[in-house]
Amino acid sequence: GKTGEERAAALARTRAALDALEGALRERAGGRWFGGERVGLVDVALGGFVPAMLASEPTTGVRIVDADRTPLLAAWVERFCALEEAKAAMPPLERLIAAGKKRYADLQAAAAASE
């Protein structure tokens, strides 16, 4: 968002979505996988966002998955990242952080210039 209000609203929407994911995990197999006891389609689809989730805090200062707020989702991220298939498919986190910091700085500069 360009303004503090827009960023706060986006964060509130993100947290609401994360709370929904936490609830879905609670309903499924005690929080192991969205598909129950095995990795399913939702796990794979959501897994595509894991690198961005992990890169968010060092890039923007915003922690997307917080173990205090969403403990089942935080544990799910750890389990997902431990999968050999996920390790092979995910880009290096350092590369995402470097690119994210540059993009975030560019967006911040553009927002400041438009004020």
N, C-alpha and C positions, 0 to 999 in steps of 0.2 A: 504494500500500500504506500501511497504517497504521503499520507498524513498519519499522525499518531493514532487518530480515531480509526482509520482504515486498517492499520496494522493490528490494533486491539480487536477489531471486529473479526478480522481474519483469524487471529489466534483463538478467539472464542469459538468460531466455527470449527477450527481444527480440533480443539479440545473436546467439543461435543462429539465429533466423529470418532475420536480416540476413546471416549467414554463408551460409545456404542460398540466399538470393537472389543473393548474390555468386557462388556456385558455378553457379547456373543461368545467370547472365549470361556467365560464362566459357565455358560450353558452347555458347552461342548467338552466332554471328556475332562472336566475339571481344569480346563485351560491349556491343555497340551497343544492341540492343533485345531484350526477352524473346521477341518474335516473330521474331527473326532480323534481316533487313535492313530490315524495316518495322515500324512501330508496330503492335502486335497487341492482342488482348483483355487479356492479362495486363498489358501496359504501361498501358492505359487504366484497368483496375481498380486497379492499384497507384498510379497517378497520383492517384487520389482521396485518398491518404494523404499525398502530398507536402507540402501546406500544413501539416499537423500535424507532420510530420517537421521542417520548416524552423522552425516556431514553438517546437519543444520546447526547444531550447537557451536562447533568451532567456527562456522562460517558466519552465523548471524547472532549468536548468543542465545538463541531460543532452543531449549531442549524439547524435542517433539515427544519422545517416549521417556516418561519420567517414572521410575520404579516406585516412587511414593504415591503417585496419582494412579498409575495403571500398572500394577505389579504383574498381572498375567500377561499383558502385552509386552512388557519389558522382558519377561522370561521367554516369551515366544520369539522375540527378536534374537535373543541369545541362542536359542535352539535352532532357529532358522540359519543364522550365520555359521553354526557349527556343522551344518550339512555339507558334505563334500561337493554336492552338485551346486549348492549356493556359492561356496568358496570359488569354484571354477568359473561361475558365471558373473560374479560381482566385480565391478571395476575396482582398482585400488582406491581406498578411502582417501589417501593423501592427494591423489590427483583430483578427486571430487572437491576436496576442501580447498585446494589452491584455485580451481576454476570457480568455485562458489564464492570465495572471498573476493575475487576480481569482479564477478557479476554483481555481488551485493554492493561493493564499493561504487560501481558504475551506476546502479540504481539509486543509491543514496545521493550521489552527485547530481543525477538528473532530477531527482525530487527536490533537492536544495535549489537547483537552478530555476525550477519552475515556480518557486514560491515568491 
